Amino acid sequence: MPPAPAIDGNYFPNTINTHFWTSQPGAADPSMASEVDFGMGFFGGIPRNVPLLVRLVRSGP
């Protein structure tokens, strides 16, 4: 059985257990981009040419 999403399902319903882009460059290497894995709760850098999903969010009303 796959792990539960490592994100609050009340605020972000229907999030699948996979990798998503962030808006941040890679911390260790600026030629990389940051990504988060909502399945395992992993955050790291990945080459910019790897196809990933995007989650759009905004703050406050």
Secondary structure as the mmCIF struct_conf table of DSSP 4:
data_model
#
loop_
_struct_conf.conf_type_id
_struct_conf.id
_struct_conf.beg_label_comp_id
_struct_conf.beg_label_asym_id
_struct_conf.beg_label_seq_id
_struct_conf.end_label_comp_id
_struct_conf.end_label_asym_id
_struct_conf.end_label_seq_id
HELX_LH_PP_P HELX_LH_PP_P1 PRO A 2 PRO A 5
BEND BEND1 ALA A 6 ILE A 7
TURN_TY1_P TURN_TY1_P1 GLY A 9 TYR A 11
BEND BEND2 PHE A 12 PHE A 12
TURN_TY1_P TURN_TY1_P2 PRO A 13 ASN A 14
BEND BEND3 ASN A 17 THR A 18
STRN STRN1 HIS A 19 PRO A 25
HELX_LH_PP_P HELX_LH_PP_P2 GLY A 26 GLY A 26
BEND BEND4 ALA A 27 ALA A 28
TURN_TY1_P TURN_TY1_P3 PRO A 30 SER A 31
STRN STRN2 MET A 32 ASP A 37
TURN_TY1_P TURN_TY1_P4 PHE A 38 GLY A 41
STRN STRN3 PHE A 42 PRO A 47
TURN_TY1_P TURN_TY1_P5 ARG A 48 ASN A 49
BEND BEND5 VAL A 50 VAL A 50
STRN STRN4 LEU A 53 LEU A 53
#
